[in-house]
Amino acid sequence: MAVRFGEFVFDTEAHRLLRGKEEVHLAPKAWDLLELLVRSRPRAVSKTEVRQKLWPDAHVGEGSLTVLTSELRSALGDSAREQRYVRTVFGHGYAFAAEATDDTPPPPSAASGTLPRVVWGRRVLPLGEGENLLGRDDDVTLHIDDASVSRHHAVIRVSNGAATLEDLGSKNGTWVAERKVEAPETLEDGDVFALGEVALLFRRSPQVGPTATAQQAGD
């Protein structure tokens, strides 16, 4: 899903929120809240539904939801007073307030016939042109939630379909085919690389048929 609202493009496939050409970084829960509201528009979503969707296995008080809503509004340049994008429905919950239109930009490197992406298990993580930061922190491009992965672990730089992998001084190292990455290394289609103990698969061929998993590639 890719939608345009105001000065933003919200692309769930590429997992990117753009303000013009500038990427806006959202914490995972703020991203989930925005996606829930955009997908549910124009329906208002109750606070109970938000908590069930965002924290299915935890009891979360109303204060946490209020803080999260404020965090999302701040990232969008919105406020509780203006409510241009996130509207409070008093006594019920929240709704997406802006008019949104479908926006389907061409995939990265479409001109060269390639679709750079990283496969992690059953997940496919698209790569954009330029720097794609990988790690465990909330501000990275590709969030890898594993204890062996550093907060800012590595970066993949993409230019016209070509990609290079560089370690960022991680604690547990970055590896390509059991070779530790000491300097920027070019990734080829089908390369298996690892951040700490997490195996990942780099693909840049056209995606057709079932997606191979990183575990299968590393067997």
Residue pairs with C-beta under 8 A, 6 or more apart in sequence:
1 10
1 11
1 12
1 13
1 38
1 39
2 9
2 10
2 11
2 12
2 13
2 14
2 102
2 103
2 104
2 105
3 9
3 10
3 38
3 100
3 101
3 102
3 103
4 10
4 100
4 101
4 102
4 103
5 38
5 85
5 98
5 99
5 100
5 101
6 84
6 85
6 98
7 19
7 20
8 17
8 18
8 19
8 24
8 76
9 16
9 17
9 18
9 103
9 105
10 17
10 34
10 35
10 38
10 100
11 17
11 18
11 103
11 105
12 35
13 126
14 107
14 108
14 126
14 128
15 31
15 125
15 126
15 141
15 142
16 23
16 128
17 23
17 24
17 25
17 26
17 31
17 34
17 75
18 24
24 75
24 76
25 75
25 138
25 139
26 34
26 72
26 75
27 71
27 138
28 138
28 143
29 54
29 68
30 68
30 71
30 72
30 75
32 53
32 54
33 50
33 54
33 68
33 69
33 72
34 72
34 76
36 45
36 50
36 53
36 54
37 45
37 86
37 94
37 95
37 96
38 96
38 100
40 95
40 96
41 95
41 96
41 100
42 95
42 96
43 95
44 87
44 89
44 92
44 93
44 94
44 95
45 93
45 94
45 95
46 92
46 93
47 62
47 65
47 92
47 93
47 94
48 93
49 93
50 65
50 93
50 94
51 60
51 65
54 60
54 68
69 86
69 88
69 94
70 80
72 78
72 86
73 79
73 80
73 85
73 86
76 84
76 85
76 86
78 84
78 85
78 86
80 88
83 97
84 97
84 98
85 96
85 97
85 98
86 94
86 95
86 96
86 97
87 94
87 95
87 96
87 97
88 94
89 95
107 115
107 126
108 115
108 116
108 126
108 127
108 128
108 129
108 158
109 115
109 116
109 129
109 158
109 160
109 161
109 204
111 160
112 160
112 161
113 161
113 206
114 161
114 204
114 205
114 206
115 126
115 203
115 204
115 205
115 206
115 207
116 126
116 127
116 158
116 161
116 163
116 202
116 203
116 204
117 124
117 125
117 126
117 127
117 202
117 203
117 204
117 207
118 124
118 125
118 127
118 134
118 142
118 156
118 200
118 201
118 202
118 203
119 125
119 200
119 201
119 202
119 203
119 211
119 212
119 213
119 214
119 217
120 144
120 198
120 200
120 201
120 214
121 213
121 214
121 215
122 211
122 213
124 207
124 211
125 142
127 142
127 156
127 158
127 163
128 141
128 158
129 158
129 159
130 157
130 158
130 159
131 141
131 155
131 156
131 157
132 141
132 142
132 155
132 156
132 157
132 158
133 139
133 140
133 141
133 142
133 152
133 155
134 140
134 141
134 142
134 144
134 149
134 153
134 154
134 155
134 156
134 195
135 142
135 143
135 144
135 149
135 150
135 151
135 152
135 153
135 154
135 168
135 195
136 143
136 144
136 145
136 146
136 149
136 150
136 151
136 153
137 143
137 151
137 152
140 151
140 152
144 153
144 195
144 198
144 200
146 195
146 196
146 197
146 198
148 172
148 195
148 196
148 197
148 198
149 170
149 172
149 195
149 196
149 198
150 168
150 169
150 170
150 171
150 172
150 195
150 196
152 168
153 167
153 168
153 170
153 174
153 195
153 196
154 165
154 166
154 167
154 168
154 170
154 174
154 181
154 195
155 165
155 166
155 168
156 163
156 164
156 165
156 166
156 187
156 202
157 163
157 164
157 166
157 184
161 204
162 186
163 186
163 187
163 202
163 204
164 184
164 185
164 186
164 187
165 174
165 176
165 181
165 184
165 185
165 186
165 187
165 193
165 202
166 174
166 181
166 183
166 184
166 185
167 173
167 174
167 181
167 182
170 195
170 196
171 196
172 195
172 196
172 197
173 180
173 181
173 196
174 180
174 181
174 193
174 194
174 195
175 181
175 193
175 194
176 185
176 187
176 191
176 192
176 193
176 194
177 191
177 192
177 193
181 193
187 193
187 202
187 204
188 202
189 202
189 203
189 204
189 205
190 201
190 202
190 203
190 217
191 201
191 202
192 199
192 200
192 201
192 202
192 214
192 217
192 218
193 199
193 200
193 202
194 200
199 214
199 215
199 217
199 218
200 214
201 212
201 213
201 214
201 217
201 218
